[in-house]
């Protein structure tokens, strides 16, 4: 792409139709996007292009909409410190501090493990035996 084909920025409006290579040079001045990259985004339905006389055009406004569609949403932190804008609250006198809170969690876990390890009562037999006496079945021959 030659720089002579790129118009001066003050002559380009958001709705000015631009060839894809020129639009890529203006919208991405670091050269990281090419006309073929813009065509791929158009194929994915994220960029509106116009085909006039076999040539592809787009606008800077269409590129801005494409960029909005391509933004990667921020992930919520999985763990760690998350600052809040709230005022810190005062703890009540009955609440525990620091390691004593962890002791409660440890003792609760230990109690559950003790219950899980304890021998349980033997469960009853669930197999039902058929103790009913069997009666002989009479077979009657069919007449043909």
C-alpha positions as CSV (number, residue, x, y, z in Angstrom):
1,X,0.0,0.0,0.0
2,X,1.5,3.3,-1.0
3,X,1.1,6.2,1.3
4,X,0.1,8.5,-1.6
5,X,-3.3,6.8,-1.8
6,X,-4.1,7.5,1.8
7,X,-6.1,10.7,2.0
8,X,-5.3,13.4,4.5
9,X,-7.2,12.7,7.8
10,X,-9.0,16.1,7.6
11,X,-10.6,15.1,4.3
12,X,-12.1,11.8,5.6
13,X,-15.4,11.8,7.4
14,X,-16.9,8.9,9.3
15,X,-19.2,8.1,6.4
16,X,-16.7,8.5,3.5
17,X,-16.4,5.3,1.5
18,X,-12.9,4.0,1.5
19,X,-11.2,1.1,-0.2
20,X,-10.5,-1.6,2.4
21,X,-6.7,-1.1,2.2
22,X,-7.0,2.6,2.7
23,X,-9.5,2.2,5.5
24,X,-7.2,-0.3,7.2
25,X,-4.3,2.2,6.9
26,X,-6.3,5.0,8.4
27,X,-8.1,3.0,11.2
28,X,-5.0,1.0,12.1
29,X,-2.0,3.2,11.5
30,X,0.4,0.7,13.0
31,X,-0.2,-1.5,10.0
32,X,-1.6,-4.4,12.1
33,X,-4.8,-4.7,10.0
34,X,-4.9,-5.3,6.2
35,X,-7.7,-5.4,3.6
36,X,-7.8,-9.2,3.9
37,X,-8.3,-8.9,7.6
38,X,-11.2,-6.5,7.1
39,X,-12.7,-8.9,4.5
40,X,-12.5,-11.8,7.0
41,X,-14.4,-9.6,9.6
42,X,-17.0,-8.8,6.9
43,X,-17.3,-12.6,6.3
44,X,-18.0,-13.1,10.0
45,X,-20.7,-10.5,9.8
46,X,-19.0,-7.9,12.0
47,X,-18.0,-5.4,9.3
48,X,-20.4,-3.8,6.7
49,X,-18.8,-3.5,3.3
50,X,-20.1,-2.2,0.0
51,X,-19.2,-3.8,-3.3
52,X,-19.3,-1.3,-6.1
53,X,-18.0,-2.2,-9.6
54,X,-16.2,-5.2,-8.0
55,X,-14.3,-3.1,-5.5
56,X,-14.9,-3.4,-1.7
57,X,-15.5,-0.2,0.3
58,X,-16.2,0.5,4.0
59,X,-16.4,3.5,6.2
60,X,-14.6,4.5,9.4
61,X,-18.0,4.4,11.2
62,X,-18.4,0.7,10.1
63,X,-15.0,0.0,11.4
64,X,-15.9,1.5,14.8
65,X,-19.0,-0.7,15.0
66,X,-16.8,-3.7,14.1
67,X,-14.4,-2.8,16.8
68,X,-17.2,-2.6,19.4
69,X,-18.4,-6.1,18.3
70,X,-14.9,-7.5,18.6
71,X,-14.2,-6.3,22.1
72,X,-13.3,-9.1,24.5
73,X,-15.4,-8.8,27.7
74,X,-13.4,-8.5,30.9
75,X,-13.3,-11.6,33.1
76,X,-14.4,-11.3,36.7
77,X,-11.5,-12.0,39.1
78,X,-11.5,-15.7,40.1
79,X,-9.9,-15.0,43.5
80,X,-7.8,-12.5,45.2
81,X,-8.3,-9.0,46.5
82,X,-11.2,-7.1,44.9
83,X,-11.3,-3.5,46.1
84,X,-14.7,-2.1,46.9
85,X,-15.9,1.5,47.0
86,X,-17.7,0.9,50.3
87,X,-16.8,2.3,53.7
88,X,-15.5,-0.4,56.0
89,X,-18.0,-1.5,58.6
90,X,-17.2,-1.9,62.3
91,X,-17.3,-5.5,63.6
92,X,-19.6,-6.4,66.4
93,X,-18.2,-7.5,69.8
94,X,-19.4,-11.1,69.3
95,X,-17.5,-11.6,66.0
96,X,-14.2,-13.4,66.0
97,X,-11.1,-12.1,64.4
98,X,-8.3,-13.6,62.3
99,X,-7.3,-17.2,63.0
100,X,-10.1,-17.9,65.4
101,X,-12.5,-17.7,62.4
102,X,-10.3,-20.3,60.7
103,X,-10.5,-22.4,63.8
104,X,-14.3,-22.5,63.5
105,X,-14.0,-23.7,59.9
106,X,-11.4,-26.3,60.9
107,X,-13.5,-27.6,63.8
108,X,-16.6,-27.8,61.6
109,X,-14.6,-29.8,59.0
110,X,-13.2,-32.1,61.7
111,X,-16.7,-32.7,63.0
112,X,-17.9,-33.7,59.6
113,X,-15.0,-36.0,59.0
114,X,-15.6,-37.7,62.4
115,X,-19.2,-38.3,61.5
116,X,-18.2,-39.7,58.1
117,X,-15.7,-42.1,59.7
118,X,-18.0,-43.3,62.4
119,X,-19.4,-46.8,61.9
120,X,-22.9,-46.8,60.8
121,X,-25.7,-49.2,61.8
122,X,-26.1,-52.2,59.6
123,X,-28.7,-51.6,57.1
124,X,-31.5,-54.2,56.7
125,X,-31.8,-56.7,53.9
126,X,-33.5,-55.1,50.9
127,X,-33.8,-58.4,48.9
128,X,-37.3,-59.8,49.1
129,X,-37.6,-63.5,48.9
130,X,-40.7,-65.1,47.4
131,X,-41.9,-67.5,50.2
132,X,-45.3,-68.2,48.7
133,X,-45.9,-71.8,47.9
134,X,-46.1,-72.6,44.3
135,X,-49.1,-74.4,42.9
136,X,-49.0,-76.7,39.9
137,X,-50.4,-75.1,36.8
138,X,-52.8,-77.3,34.8
139,X,-52.1,-77.3,31.1
140,X,-55.1,-77.7,28.9
141,X,-54.4,-78.9,25.3
142,X,-55.9,-76.8,22.5
143,X,-58.3,-78.5,20.1
144,X,-57.4,-78.2,16.5
